Amino acid sequence: MQFKVESRIGVVAPPERLWSFIADLASWDQWNPVETGVSGAVGYGGAVTLTERIPGLTERAVTAKVSDWTPNSQLVWIEKRGFLFTVARFYEIEPLGPENCILANGVIYSGLRGELAFDKQKKAIKPAVVAISEALKAAAEG
């Protein structure tokens, strides 16, 4: 089973501008209120490390692998959290016109233990992904 939490928001900026913030992992501390200390490589199989600070949950170190990416469109990484638990983290950009788009970001929990973790964390996760969307929108439009 899979459990998804997603935020979608309209952004008045071209997809390339949004992508410039997403692809520059080292600059995430400047705009991302939840995922900080990000380092790694945007590319298939690239490693990503960060500190996840979701209000109401314990701060945790994350080590993940990029599973999919398309410049100006999407970044997805996968974190294995044990034998029966995987988390996919995604950022997606959907162009609406040359100067505006929809930004989506979210988390997909899968596996038996993923269901248990989702049940415990879902109330904290939604505000966190919304905060990320709003912060990235503000940075791109600023």
C-alpha positions in Angstrom: 0.0 0.0 0.0 1.0 3.6 -0.6 0.1 6.7 1.4 0.7 10.1 -0.2 0.8 13.6 1.3 1.1 16.4 -1.3 0.9 20.2 -1.6 0.2 21.9 -4.9 0.6 25.7 -5.4 0.5 28.1 -8.3 3.8 30.0 -8.8 4.3 33.1 -11.0 7.7 32.2 -12.3 9.0 30.1 -15.2 9.7 26.4 -14.5 13.4 27.1 -15.0 13.5 29.5 -12.1 11.8 27.0 -9.8 14.2 24.3 -11.0 17.2 26.5 -10.2 16.2 26.5 -6.5 15.4 22.8 -6.5 18.6 21.7 -8.3 20.9 23.8 -6.1 20.9 21.5 -3.1 23.5 23.5 -1.2 21.2 26.5 -1.2 18.1 24.8 0.3 19.0 26.3 3.8 18.1 29.7 2.3 14.5 28.8 1.5 13.5 25.4 2.8 12.2 25.5 6.4 12.0 21.7 6.8 14.9 20.0 4.8 18.2 21.6 5.8 21.9 20.8 5.4 21.2 19.3 2.0 24.1 17.9 0.0 24.5 15.5 -2.8 24.1 15.2 -6.5 21.0 15.6 -8.7 21.3 12.7 -11.1 20.2 9.1 -11.4 21.5 7.2 -8.4 22.9 10.3 -6.8 23.1 10.3 -3.1 21.2 13.0 -1.1 21.8 13.7 2.6 19.9 16.2 4.7 18.4 16.9 8.1 14.6 16.8 8.3 13.0 19.1 10.8 9.2 18.6 10.9 7.6 20.4 13.8 6.0 17.9 16.1 8.4 15.0 15.0 11.9 14.1 16.0 14.6 15.7 13.9 16.3 13.0 11.7 19.2 12.6 9.4 18.1 11.4 5.9 20.2 9.5 3.4 18.5 8.8 0.1 19.1 8.0 -3.6 17.8 10.0 -6.5 15.4 7.7 -8.4 14.2 10.1 -11.1 14.8 13.6 -12.2 14.1 15.7 -15.2 15.5 19.2 -15.5 12.8 21.9 -15.0 10.3 19.2 -14.2 10.9 16.8 -11.3 13.2 15.5 -8.6 12.4 12.2 -6.8 14.5 10.5 -4.2 13.9 7.2 -2.3 14.8 6.6 1.3 14.8 3.0 2.6 13.8 3.0 6.2 14.1 -0.7 6.8 12.9 -4.0 5.4 9.3 -3.1 5.0 9.4 0.7 4.7 10.3 3.1 1.9 9.7 6.8 1.5 9.7 8.6 -1.8 10.1 12.4 -1.7 9.2 14.4 -4.7 9.2 17.9 -6.3 7.3 18.4 -9.5 6.9 21.4 -11.8 4.0 21.6 -14.2 4.2 24.5 -16.7 1.0 26.5 -17.3 2.6 29.2 -19.5 6.0 30.8 -20.0 5.8 32.7 -16.7 3.8 30.5 -14.4 3.5 26.9 -13.3 2.2 24.6 -10.6 4.6 23.3 -8.0 3.9 20.0 -6.2 5.9 18.5 -3.5 5.2 15.6 -1.2 6.0 12.3 0.4 4.8 8.8 -0.5 5.0 6.1 2.2 5.0 2.5 1.1 5.3 -0.9 2.8 3.7 -2.3 5.9 5.8 -0.3 8.3 5.3 2.7 6.1 1.6 2.5 6.8 2.3 2.5 10.6 4.7 5.4 10.3 2.2 7.3 8.1 -0.6 6.9 10.7 1.7 8.3 13.4 3.1 11.2 11.3 0.3 12.3 8.9 -0.9 15.3 11.0 2.6 16.7 11.1 3.6 16.0 7.5 0.9 18.0 5.7 1.8 21.3 7.3 5.5 20.6 6.6 5.0 20.0 2.8 2.7 23.1 2.6 5.4 25.2 4.3 8.0 23.9 1.8 5.7 24.9 -1.1 5.0 28.3 0.2 8.7 28.9 0.9 9.8 27.8 -2.5 7.0 29.9 -4.1 8.2 33.0 -2.2 11.8 32.4 -3.2 11.0 31.9 -6.9 8.6 34.9 -7.1 10.9 37.2 -5.0 
